């Protein structure tokens, strides 16, 4: 039995060794197959992902192509009107204020894009308009006013709520050049500045604030006087073009006017109450002076606008004369502008502007949707030829057609009263020039020009 077991040991060992080799070969083949399968699956997965990605790209591209027409903004409808001379385009933000230089050459516009742009008035009728750009560092201007010599301008800033003076350089040909900041005034009130002004005499600066405060400054930034308007709040404030008066309106149904007085040596003396515009039945939204301050216009929450004769002896207690009361009902805050010659009134509410003749009080034109946002500022140029409005990124320059018509009516009355033939001839020539201007603007065939 022991011999048999001893002889069989080599056979068992060989069998075990062969079995082990076969088992190892099987395991090796299994591993190889598993790896190949994994690689094939990875390849398939990668291929599927690639196909899925390509399909996704295709779907996105297809969706993009399909959604492309919907993503396009509808083309903006530009404002047009027979009285429109041009639209000034250069700002990338909403225009808040503008002012004309005293020499009549330039228009300054202030916008939320942190710039003040200078435009040439003589280019108003052209298609292209060149501008000189002035930056308002770290802020934007809410109001802008030219200095009396047209060599600088003053702005009020939004964030700082303060005043800055910018100087306008000159090129070799004498035209306006680089713009640099010269002075920043010390802040004296936390209440928002709602308007500013520089006296045409160059003697003082005015700021009107949203509370009941008006401040009078010298040109160096020193405070000369503080006025309490007793209005509960100020809705509007202005400095007269003649440089003598400052005025405010607000919650009360009147406009209060003060004279800023200086002595013979040019030194500041006092701010004295001059007169008031009384008669409205509710708060006055805004008001405006003619160029010589002999006429004023006001618009009120009571649904009326009024035209006043302010060529009075207020030192002797004389009150302004009411010349006309017109209707203008709007639930919104309204802005009013009187032309320098006092012949035309423009009132803005929301995005619309209505134009009246002060001679007859009649409405000459009501223009809706002048801007895509509410009108922020409006005013006439110094020559009475144009009415400008701002409310979005553009400034619309309108021909003052109502002013030309009013001029013709006024000149006809003067012709009747003329005492000499030479005077009559001069007036007739002026009438003819106004008629020709109207015909140029409106066209001879549309019948809107004033008849002979």
C-alpha positions as CSV (number, residue, x, y, z in Angstrom):
1,X,0.0,0.0,0.0
2,X,2.9,2.3,0.9
3,X,4.6,1.6,-2.5
4,X,1.5,2.4,-4.4
5,X,1.1,5.8,-2.7
6,X,4.8,6.6,-3.2
7,X,4.6,5.9,-6.9
8,X,1.6,7.9,-7.5
9,X,3.0,11.2,-6.0
10,X,4.7,12.4,-9.2
11,X,1.5,11.9,-11.2
12,X,-0.5,13.9,-8.7
13,X,2.1,16.6,-8.7
14,X,2.2,16.8,-12.5
15,X,-1.7,16.9,-12.6
16,X,-1.8,19.6,-10.0
17,X,0.8,21.7,-11.9
18,X,-1.1,21.3,-15.2
19,X,-4.3,22.3,-13.5
20,X,-2.7,25.3,-12.0
21,X,-1.3,26.4,-15.3
22,X,-4.7,25.9,-17.0
23,X,-6.4,27.9,-14.2
24,X,-3.9,30.7,-14.6
25,X,-4.4,30.7,-18.4
26,X,-8.1,30.9,-17.9
27,X,-7.8,33.8,-15.5
28,X,-5.4,35.6,-17.8
29,X,-7.8,35.2,-20.8
30,X,-10.7,36.4,-18.6
31,X,-8.8,39.5,-17.7
32,X,-7.8,40.2,-21.3
33,X,-11.5,39.8,-22.4
34,X,-12.7,42.0,-19.6
35,X,-10.2,44.7,-20.5
36,X,-11.1,44.5,-24.2
37,X,-14.7,44.7,-23.3
38,X,-14.1,47.7,-21.0
39,X,-12.1,49.5,-23.8
40,X,-14.9,48.7,-26.3
41,X,-17.4,50.1,-23.8
42,X,-15.3,53.2,-23.2
43,X,-15.0,53.6,-26.9
44,X,-18.7,53.2,-27.4
45,X,-19.4,55.5,-24.4
46,X,-16.9,58.1,-25.8
47,X,-18.5,57.7,-29.2
48,X,-22.0,58.0,-27.7
49,X,-20.9,61.1,-25.7
50,X,-19.3,62.6,-28.8
51,X,-22.4,61.8,-30.8
52,X,-24.6,63.1,-27.9
53,X,-22.4,66.3,-27.7
54,X,-22.6,66.8,-31.4
55,X,-26.3,66.2,-31.3
56,X,-26.6,68.6,-28.4
57,X,-24.6,71.2,-30.4
58,X,-26.8,70.6,-33.3
59,X,-29.9,70.9,-31.2
60,X,-28.5,74.1,-29.6
61,X,-27.5,75.5,-33.0
62,X,-30.9,74.5,-34.3
63,X,-32.6,76.1,-31.3
64,X,-30.5,79.2,-31.7
65,X,-31.4,79.4,-35.3
66,X,-35.0,78.9,-34.5
67,X,-35.0,81.4,-31.7
68,X,-32.9,83.9,-33.6
69,X,-35.8,85.8,-35.1
70,X,-37.5,86.0,-31.7
71,X,-34.3,87.3,-30.0
72,X,-34.0,90.2,-32.4
73,X,-35.3,93.5,-31.0
74,X,-38.0,95.1,-32.9
75,X,-36.6,98.1,-34.8
76,X,-37.0,101.3,-32.8
77,X,-39.4,103.7,-34.3
78,X,-37.6,107.0,-34.5
79,X,-39.5,110.1,-33.7
80,X,-40.6,112.2,-36.7
81,X,-42.6,115.4,-37.1
82,X,-42.9,118.1,-39.8
83,X,-41.4,120.6,-37.3
84,X,-38.4,118.4,-36.5
85,X,-35.1,119.9,-37.6
86,X,-32.8,117.1,-36.4
87,X,-32.1,114.7,-33.5
88,X,-28.8,115.0,-31.7
89,X,-27.3,111.5,-31.0
90,X,-24.2,111.0,-29.0
91,X,-25.0,110.1,-25.5
92,X,-25.3,106.5,-24.3
93,X,-27.4,107.4,-21.3
94,X,-30.5,109.5,-20.6
95,X,-30.0,113.2,-21.1
96,X,-31.0,115.2,-18.0
97,X,-30.2,118.8,-18.8
98,X,-28.9,121.2,-21.4
99,X,-27.9,124.9,-21.8
100,X,-26.9,127.3,-24.5
101,X,-23.8,129.4,-24.4
102,X,-24.3,133.1,-24.2
103,X,-22.5,133.6,-27.5
104,X,-25.1,131.4,-29.1
105,X,-22.5,129.0,-30.6
106,X,-22.7,125.9,-28.4
107,X,-25.2,123.6,-26.7
108,X,-24.1,121.7,-23.6
109,X,-25.9,118.5,-22.7
110,X,-25.5,116.5,-19.5
111,X,-26.5,112.8,-19.3
112,X,-26.3,109.7,-17.1
113,X,-23.4,108.3,-19.1
114,X,-21.0,110.5,-17.1
115,X,-20.4,112.9,-19.9
116,X,-21.2,116.5,-21.0
117,X,-21.2,117.0,-24.7
118,X,-20.8,120.3,-26.5
119,X,-22.6,120.6,-29.8
120,X,-22.3,123.3,-32.5
121,X,-25.6,125.2,-32.9
122,X,-24.9,126.0,-36.6
123,X,-24.9,122.2,-37.3
124,X,-28.4,121.7,-36.0
125,X,-29.8,121.4,-39.6
126,X,-27.2,118.9,-40.7
127,X,-27.4,115.1,-40.6
128,X,-24.1,114.6,-38.9
129,X,-23.2,116.4,-35.6
130,X,-19.7,116.7,-34.2
131,X,-19.3,116.8,-30.5
132,X,-16.7,117.7,-27.9
133,X,-16.8,115.3,-25.0
134,X,-16.2,116.2,-21.4
135,X,-16.1,113.5,-18.7
136,X,-17.6,113.8,-15.3
137,X,-15.2,111.7,-13.2
138,X,-16.8,109.0,-10.8
139,X,-20.2,110.6,-11.1
140,X,-22.7,112.1,-13.6
141,X,-24.1,115.5,-14.0
142,X,-27.7,116.3,-13.3
143,X,-27.7,119.9,-14.5
144,X,-25.4,122.0,-16.6
145,X,-25.0,125.8,-17.1
146,X,-22.6,127.8,-19.2
147,X,-20.5,130.6,-17.7
148,X,-21.3,134.1,-19.0
149,X,-18.1,134.2,-21.1
150,X,-18.8,130.7,-22.6
151,X,-15.3,129.5,-21.5
152,X,-16.5,127.1,-18.8
153,X,-19.6,125.4,-17.5
154,X,-21.0,124.4,-14.2
155,X,-22.5,121.1,-13.3
156,X,-24.3,119.6,-10.3
157,X,-23.4,116.0,-9.6
158,X,-25.7,113.1,-8.7
159,X,-23.8,111.1,-6.1
160,X,-21.8,113.9,-4.5
161,X,-24.7,116.3,-4.8
162,X,-22.2,119.1,-5.2
163,X,-21.0,121.7,-7.8
164,X,-18.1,121.4,-10.2
165,X,-16.7,123.9,-12.7
166,X,-15.1,122.7,-15.9
167,X,-13.0,124.8,-18.2
168,X,-13.2,124.6,-22.0
169,X,-9.9,124.9,-23.7
170,X,-9.3,126.5,-27.1
171,X,-7.9,125.1,-30.3
172,X,-5.6,127.1,-32.6
173,X,-8.5,128.1,-34.7
174,X,-10.4,129.5,-31.7
175,X,-12.9,126.7,-31.5
176,X,-13.6,124.8,-28.3
177,X,-11.0,122.2,-27.3
178,X,-10.1,120.0,-24.3
179,X,-12.3,120.1,-21.2
180,X,-10.8,119.9,-17.7
181,X,-12.2,120.2,-14.2
182,X,-11.2,123.4,-12.5
183,X,-13.0,123.7,-9.2
184,X,-15.2,121.6,-6.9
185,X,-17.4,123.4,-4.4
186,X,-17.7,122.4,-0.8
187,X,-21.1,120.7,-0.2
188,X,-23.4,122.8,2.0
189,X,-26.7,120.9,1.9
190,X,-27.7,117.3,1.9
191,X,-31.0,118.0,0.1
192,X,-30.9,117.1,-3.6
193,X,-30.0,119.9,-6.0
194,X,-33.0,120.4,-8.4
195,X,-31.6,123.2,-10.5
196,X,-28.6,125.5,-10.8
197,X,-27.8,128.9,-12.5
198,X,-25.0,131.4,-13.1
199,X,-25.9,135.1,-13.3
200,X,-25.3,136.7,-16.7
201,X,-23.4,139.4,-14.8
202,X,-21.0,136.7,-13.5
203,X,-21.5,137.9,-9.9
204,X,-23.1,134.8,-8.4
205,X,-24.3,131.2,-8.7
206,X,-27.6,129.8,-7.5
207,X,-28.5,126.3,-6.4
208,X,-32.1,125.3,-5.6
209,X,-32.6,122.2,-3.4
210,X,-35.5,119.8,-2.9
211,X,-36.2,121.0,0.7
212,X,-37.0,124.7,1.2
213,X,-33.4,126.0,0.5
214,X,-31.9,128.2,-2.1
215,X,-28.2,129.0,-1.9
216,X,-26.4,132.0,-3.3
217,X,-22.6,131.5,-4.0
218,X,-19.8,133.5,-5.4
219,X,-17.8,132.2,-8.3
220,X,-15.1,130.9,-6.0
221,X,-17.5,128.6,-4.1
222,X,-18.0,130.7,-1.0
223,X,-21.6,130.9,0.3
224,X,-23.1,134.4,0.2
225,X,-26.6,133.8,1.4
226,X,-29.2,131.1,2.3
227,X,-32.8,131.6,1.3
228,X,-35.7,129.7,3.0
229,X,-38.5,129.6,0.5
230,X,-41.2,128.5,3.0
231,X,-42.7,126.3,0.3
232,X,-42.7,123.0,2.4
233,X,-40.6,121.7,-0.5
234,X,-39.3,123.2,-3.7
235,X,-40.5,121.8,-7.0
236,X,-38.5,124.2,-9.2
237,X,-36.0,127.0,-8.9
238,X,-34.4,129.3,-11.5
239,X,-32.1,132.3,-12.0
240,X,-33.4,134.9,-14.5
241,X,-31.6,135.4,-17.8
242,X,-31.1,139.0,-16.9
243,X,-29.0,138.0,-13.9
244,X,-31.0,139.9,-11.3
245,X,-33.5,137.5,-9.9
246,X,-33.8,134.1,-8.4
247,X,-37.2,132.4,-7.9
248,X,-38.8,129.2,-6.6
249,X,-42.1,127.4,-6.7
250,X,-43.3,124.4,-4.7
251,X,-46.2,123.2,-2.6
252,X,-47.8,126.7,-2.3
253,X,-49.9,128.1,-5.2
254,X,-47.4,130.9,-6.1
255,X,-44.0,131.7,-7.4
256,X,-41.7,133.7,-5.1
257,X,-39.1,136.0,-6.7
258,X,-36.1,137.6,-5.0
259,X,-33.5,140.2,-6.2
260,X,-29.9,139.5,-5.5
261,X,-28.4,142.9,-4.8
262,X,-24.8,144.2,-5.0
263,X,-23.4,147.6,-4.2
264,X,-21.8,150.0,-6.6
265,X,-18.4,148.4,-6.0
266,X,-19.8,145.0,-7.1
267,X,-19.8,143.6,-3.5
268,X,-22.7,141.4,-2.4
269,X,-25.2,143.3,-0.4
270,X,-28.4,141.3,0.3
271,X,-31.2,139.1,-1.1
272,X,-34.4,141.1,-1.1
273,X,-38.0,139.9,-1.8
274,X,-39.1,141.4,-5.1
275,X,-42.5,140.1,-6.1
276,X,-44.8,137.0,-6.3
277,X,-46.9,135.4,-9.0
278,X,-50.2,134.8,-7.3
279,X,-53.4,133.3,-8.6
280,X,-53.0,129.6,-9.0
281,X,-55.2,127.3,-6.9
282,X,-52.6,124.6,-6.3
283,X,-48.8,124.1,-6.2
284,X,-46.8,125.4,-9.1
285,X,-44.8,122.7,-11.0
286,X,-42.4,125.0,-12.8
287,X,-42.0,128.5,-14.3
288,X,-39.9,130.3,-16.8
289,X,-38.5,133.8,-17.6
290,X,-38.2,135.6,-20.9
291,X,-34.7,136.9,-21.8
292,X,-35.2,140.3,-20.3
293,X,-37.4,139.0,-17.4
294,X,-40.3,141.3,-18.5
295,X,-42.5,138.2,-18.9
296,X,-42.9,134.9,-17.0
297,X,-45.0,131.8,-17.5
298,X,-46.0,129.2,-14.9
299,X,-47.8,125.8,-14.9
300,X,-49.7,124.5,-11.9
301,X,-51.1,121.3,-10.5
302,X,-54.5,123.1,-10.8
303,X,-54.6,122.3,-14.5
304,X,-53.7,125.8,-15.8
305,X,-50.8,127.7,-17.2
306,X,-50.5,131.4,-16.8
307,X,-48.7,134.2,-18.7
308,X,-47.5,137.2,-16.7
309,X,-46.3,140.7,-17.3
310,X,-43.4,141.2,-14.8
311,X,-42.2,144.5,-16.2
312,X,-43.3,146.3,-13.0
313,X,-42.0,148.6,-10.3
314,X,-41.9,146.0,-7.6
315,X,-39.8,148.4,-5.4
316,X,-43.0,150.5,-5.1
317,X,-45.2,147.4,-4.3
318,X,-46.6,146.9,-7.8
319,X,-47.7,143.4,-8.6
320,X,-47.3,141.4,-11.8
321,X,-50.1,141.6,-14.3
322,X,-51.9,138.4,-15.4
323,X,-52.0,138.4,-19.2
324,X,-53.6,135.0,-19.9
325,X,-54.7,131.8,-18.3
326,X,-54.7,128.6,-20.3
327,X,-55.7,125.1,-19.6
328,X,-53.2,122.3,-19.3
329,X,-54.5,119.3,-17.3
330,X,-52.0,116.6,-16.4
331,X,-51.8,114.3,-13.4
332,X,-48.0,114.3,-13.8
333,X,-45.3,116.9,-13.0
334,X,-45.1,119.4,-15.8
335,X,-42.2,121.5,-17.2
336,X,-42.7,124.8,-18.8
337,X,-40.4,126.9,-21.0
338,X,-41.0,130.5,-22.3
339,X,-39.2,131.5,-25.5
340,X,-36.6,134.4,-25.0
341,X,-38.9,136.8,-26.9
342,X,-41.9,135.7,-24.8
343,X,-44.0,134.8,-27.8
344,X,-44.2,131.0,-27.3
345,X,-44.8,128.6,-24.4
346,X,-43.9,124.9,-24.4
347,X,-45.2,122.6,-21.7
348,X,-44.0,119.0,-21.2
349,X,-45.7,116.2,-19.3
350,X,-44.6,112.6,-19.5
351,X,-43.4,112.0,-23.1
352,X,-45.5,114.7,-24.8
353,X,-45.1,118.4,-25.4
354,X,-47.7,121.0,-26.1
355,X,-46.9,124.4,-27.6
356,X,-49.0,127.6,-27.1
357,X,-48.9,131.1,-28.5
358,X,-48.7,133.7,-25.7
359,X,-50.3,136.3,-28.0
360,X,-53.6,134.4,-28.3
361,X,-53.2,131.7,-25.7
362,X,-54.2,129.2,-28.4
363,X,-52.7,125.7,-28.6
364,X,-50.5,125.6,-31.7
365,X,-49.4,121.9,-31.6
366,X,-49.6,118.9,-29.3
367,X,-46.9,116.4,-30.0
368,X,-47.2,112.9,-28.4
369,X,-44.4,110.4,-27.7
370,X,-41.5,112.7,-28.4
371,X,-39.3,110.5,-26.4
372,X,-39.2,106.9,-25.2
373,X,-39.1,108.1,-21.6
374,X,-40.6,111.2,-19.8
375,X,-39.2,114.6,-20.9
376,X,-36.5,115.7,-18.5
377,X,-35.7,119.1,-19.9
378,X,-36.9,121.5,-22.6
379,X,-36.0,125.0,-23.7
380,X,-35.6,127.5,-26.6
381,X,-32.4,128.6,-28.2
382,X,-31.4,132.3,-27.8
383,X,-32.5,133.2,-31.3
384,X,-36.0,131.8,-30.8
385,X,-35.6,129.6,-33.9
386,X,-35.6,126.2,-32.1
387,X,-37.3,124.3,-29.3
388,X,-35.2,121.5,-27.8
389,X,-36.4,118.6,-25.8
390,X,-34.6,115.8,-23.9
391,X,-36.0,112.6,-22.4
392,X,-34.0,109.6,-23.5
393,X,-30.5,109.4,-25.1
394,X,-31.5,111.9,-27.9
395,X,-32.1,115.6,-28.0
396,X,-34.8,116.6,-30.5
397,X,-34.4,120.0,-32.2
398,X,-37.7,121.4,-33.3
399,X,-38.4,124.4,-35.5
400,X,-40.2,127.0,-33.5
401,X,-43.0,127.3,-36.0
402,X,-45.4,128.7,-33.5
403,X,-42.9,131.4,-32.8
404,X,-42.6,132.4,-36.4
405,X,-46.4,132.7,-36.7
406,X,-46.6,134.7,-33.5
407,X,-43.8,137.0,-34.9
408,X,-45.8,137.7,-38.0
409,X,-48.9,138.5,-36.1
410,X,-47.0,140.8,-33.8
411,X,-45.2,142.5,-36.7
412,X,-48.5,143.2,-38.5
413,X,-49.7,145.0,-35.4
414,X,-46.5,147.1,-35.3
415,X,-46.9,147.9,-39.0
416,X,-50.3,149.4,-38.3
417,X,-48.8,151.6,-35.6
418,X,-45.6,152.6,-37.5
419,X,-45.3,156.4,-37.9
420,X,-42.9,156.5,-40.8
421,X,-42.7,154.9,-44.2
422,X,-39.1,153.7,-43.5
423,X,-40.3,152.0,-40.3
424,X,-43.1,150.3,-42.2
425,X,-40.7,149.0,-44.9
426,X,-38.4,147.5,-42.3
427,X,-41.3,145.7,-40.6
428,X,-42.7,144.4,-43.9
429,X,-39.2,143.0,-44.7
430,X,-39.2,141.3,-41.4
431,X,-42.6,139.8,-42.1
432,X,-41.5,138.6,-45.5
433,X,-38.4,136.9,-43.9
434,X,-40.6,135.2,-41.3
435,X,-42.9,133.9,-44.0
436,X,-40.1,132.6,-46.2
437,X,-38.7,130.8,-43.2
438,X,-42.0,129.1,-42.5
439,X,-42.3,128.1,-46.1
440,X,-38.8,126.6,-46.0
441,X,-39.7,124.6,-42.9
442,X,-43.2,123.4,-43.8
443,X,-43.0,123.4,-47.6
444,X,-45.1,125.7,-49.8
445,X,-47.5,123.0,-50.9
446,X,-48.8,121.9,-47.5
447,X,-50.7,125.0,-46.7
448,X,-49.4,125.5,-43.2
449,X,-47.6,128.7,-43.8
450,X,-49.3,131.9,-42.7
451,X,-51.2,133.5,-45.5
452,X,-50.5,137.0,-46.8
